[in-house]
Amino acid sequence: MPSTPGEFRRAALALPETEEGKHMGHPDFRVAGKIFATLGYPGKERGMVKLTPVQQEEFVAAHPAAFQPVTGAWGRKGCTSVLLAKAPKSALKRAILAAWRNHATKDQAMKSLPRKARPARAAS
């Protein structure tokens, strides 16, 4: 099923310590003071997630109609445009989570992992 701007916003804001702001007149989503996603650029039918280049390659390969690198240097660094109407909801949520983890602090990112996936702490 396709995604909507409202689903993009809800998925981003559902992540711990995420704040919504504005960047160049468009809604943005931040964690630890860093933008990890924006909504409505270059048009209201799109979002953008800040992935790593490897993550970007994986999302583009899996869903080429939905994900594409933004133009220029930002795209080469992993900024990825999402055509919401073509993005499966599960893929959109995974992309937003990946972008959030890329910009969260180590402690925030660790807390977002399921308990089973967290590394064990060394005994003192």
N, C-alpha and C positions, 0 to 999 in steps of 0.2 A: 504494500500500500504506500502511496506517496506521502510525503511529509508536508507540513505547513509551517509558516512562520511562528505560529503559536506553539507548535510542538518543539520547534528549535529552541524557543525562549524557555519553555518549561524544562526541557532536557538540560539546558545550561544552568538554569537557576536551581535545579534539583541537586546539583553538586555542592559539596560542603564549601562554605566560606566564599561563594561566588557572589559578586556584586554586579549589578547592571549599571552601566553608565552610557555616555555618548562619546563617540569619536568621529569627528568630521561630519556631524549631523546624523549619524547612524547609531543604533543601539550597539553597545559592545558588552562583553562579559569578561570579567577579570577575576583572577585569583592571585593572592599575594601581590596585588597591585599591577599585575601584568595581564594584558589583553590576550585571551586565548581563542576568542571567537567574536564575530560581528554578524549583524543581521541587516539585510536590506541594501547591500551594495554589490554590484552596481545598480541593481533593481530590487524591488520588494520580493521578487520571486527567488532570491538567492540569499545564501549565508556564506560565511567564510570561517574555516577552522585553521588554526596554526599547528600543522603537523610537522614531523620531521620529514626530510626528503624520502626516507625509506617508507614511512607510514603513508605518505602521499602516494607513492608508487603503488603500494598495495591497494589502497582505496580506489585509485583510478583504474587499476587493472580489474578489480572485482566489480566495479559499478561505473563504467566509462560514461554512461549517459548522465550520471548524477554528479560525479566528482571530476574536477579538472584543475590543474595548476593555475593560479592567477598569473597574469602576464608579468614579465620582467623579473627583476632580482628577487622580489618577495616570493614569487612562485617557485623559483629555484631553491629558495630556503625552506619551502614546505607549505607556504600559505596556499590553501586549497579552496576553490570556489565550489559551492554545493548548489545545484539546481534542485530546489526543494521538491518540486512536483515529480521528479524522477528518482529521488532518494528513498530507498526503503527505510522505514522507521528504525529498524534495528541497526542498519548501517549508519544512519545519522547519529543515533545515540552512541555507538561505538566511536565514531569520529570525534564527537564532542568530548567524550570521556578521555580519549587519547590526547586531544589538545589540552584539556584541563590538566591532566597528569604531567604533560610536558612543561607546564608553567607553574604548577603548585610547588610548594616547598616539599622537601623530602618527607617531613613528618605528615603533611597533608596527604601526599600521595600514598604513603604507607597506610594511613587510616582508611583510604578508599578501597583498599584490597580486602577481599573476603578473609576472614580469620585464618582459614586453612592456607592461604597463599602468603601470609606474612612470615618473614623469616623469624626463627626462634631467637630470643634474646639470650645472650651469654649470661650464665650465672655469675654473680659477683662474690 
